[in-house]
Structures are given as C-alpha cells and as structure tokens.
Amino acid sequence: MNSASAGYALICFDGLNLLIDQHAIVSLENMVMARDEDDEAKASEIIEENACEVHSLTAHLAVANKVDARCRYIVVLQADECRFGITADSVQSLPIQDPQLHSLPACMNLSESPIKAYVQVEERIAFCCDVDTLWSHINTSESRHECTA
C-alpha cells in the first residue's frame, strides 16, 4: 500500500467488506508469502515485529494466539490509542477520494457498532469503518466475551 496516495483500502475482514482510510494502515503482511513449514512461528514473528495483537472476527474478535492457516493477510492498523492487527481474506487499494456514503437502515444502525455507513464498490457493498471506533468495539467485545466465558 502506498500511504502517499490518498484513498481507501477495501479489506475483506473474515468475510465482511470494510472500507478503511489507507492512512490508518501501518503495514500489510502477506501470510501466503510468509508460509513455510512453521506457519505459527512466522505469524508470531509478524505480530512481535509490529508490537500488536491480532484479532479475528471469526474468533469473536479475540486475540489470535496463533493465526489460522487460512488467513491470507494481517493488516496492522493505528488507532489513536494503540496499534492492532486484524486478519483479512483480501486487501484492495481503492483510489476513491470522497466515497458516496449511504446511511445504514434504522434496523442495522446500532450505537456501539463501528459501522455507520456503507458504499457500493463495483458489485459489492462495503461498510465504512472508523479505525478508532473499530478498536473500541474490539476492546468492548473482548471484555464482554471474557465475562460470558
């Protein structure tokens, strides 16, 4: 990703298309290129190198101690508070300057959700996501998950 070019990244985060400002992306780790006989060790190195936790939507947003072998990318994001990673199936750079945002229908608009709008990108719907709100949502989800475990 070239952070000098303005635009957005379309990140397929465990099946959910998110539109994120490219400036929030610290690094993009291609796990397919990193594959070797010890995938778990390589994923741990990437996590340590970026000094962050990696979260997976399919793991209830919990910290991924070892990254699922099906994970294609780890996207490291910078929120105001800290740096964190998310697993991603695909990442695509989009040169959209000002996307035409649509409000979520009332039944989908949840106050604690990091998703407040959507945009159509080619044949797909992508949900606009603020990185700081996403980080807050992940923290809240983790604490809720710990209470029920």
N, C-alpha and C positions, 0 to 999 in steps of 0.2 A: 504494500500500500504506500502510496506517495502522499505523505501528510501535507506537502506543499500545495497539492491540488485540492481546491475546495470541493466538497461534495459529501456524499454519504456512502456508507457500506451497507449492503444488504446481507445480513447474517442469518443463515438458517440455523437457529439455536434449538437443536433437538426437535426439528420439525416445525418450529414456529418462526416465520419470517419477521425479522426485526430490522428496522431502518434506523441506523445509528450514525451520528456525526463522525466522520473519519478522524477528526482531531482528538476524539476520545480514545482512539486505538493506540496503545503503546507498542504492541507487537502482535504479529500473527505467526503462530508456529504451525507449520505443516507437518502433522503427525504421520502422514503417509511417507514423506521423505525421510522422516526420523526413524522409521521402522527398522528394527534389527532383531536379533534373537532375544533381546531382553527389553521388550517394549515398556514394561513397568519402570525399569531403571531410567530409560530415556525420558519418559514422561516426568519422573521425579526431578531429573536434572533441569528440564524446562521450567518446572514450577519453581525450583530453588533459584534458578538464574533470574527469573522475573520477580522473585520475592513476593509471591502472591499465592492465594488459594484459588483453586479451580473449581467451579461449580457446574453441576449438570442438572438440567431441568428434569430429566427422567429419573434422577435420584432425589427428587423432592427438593431441588436446589441445595442439597447438602454438599459439603466439601468432598470432592472426589479424591480419596486417598490414592487410588490408582485409576488411571484413565482407561475407560472402556476401549477395547481394541477396535471397535467400530468408529471411534472418534476420528474425524479427519483433520480437524483444526482445534487449536486452543487460541482464543482471542483474548489478549490481555488488555483490559480497559482501565482508564484512570478516572476515578470519581474524585470529587473534592476531598473526601475523607481518606481514600486509600486506593490502592491498585488491586484489581481482582481479575480472575480469568473465568471464561465460560467456554464450554465445549461447543463446537459448531460442526454441522454437516457440510456447509458450504459458505464461502465468503465471496462476495462480488462487489467490486468498486462501481459506484454509480455517480456519474457527473451531474447529478441533479443539484441545482443551486437553491431553488425555492420550490420544494415539492408542494403539489396541490393537496393539502390536508383535508380530510373529511372527519367530522366528529363521529365518535362511536355512537351506535344506537343506545338509547337510555338503558335498556336491559343489560348491555355489556359494559356500561360505564361504572366501574367500581372505584370508590375513593382511594383504596390502598393499592390499586394497580399502577404499574409503571407505564402502562399503555393508555394514552389519552386520545389518540387519533390514528387514522390509517390512510394509506395511499395505495393507488394501483400502480404496480410496476410490471410492465408488459402484461403477462397473463396472470400474475399473482397479486395477492393482497399482502402488503407489508404493514406491520404495526410500528408506528413511530415511538421510539423509546428513548427517554432521557436516562443517561448513564447513572447520574446521581440517584434518581428515583429507583432505578433498577437495583442499585447496590442497597439502598434502604429496604426495598422489597425482599431481597435475598436474605438480609440480616433478620428481618421480621419473620420470614418463612422458616429460617433455621431455628429461631428461638421457639416458635410455635411447634415445630416438628420435634424438638427436644422435649417439650412439655408432654406431648402425647406418646412419646416412646417409652 
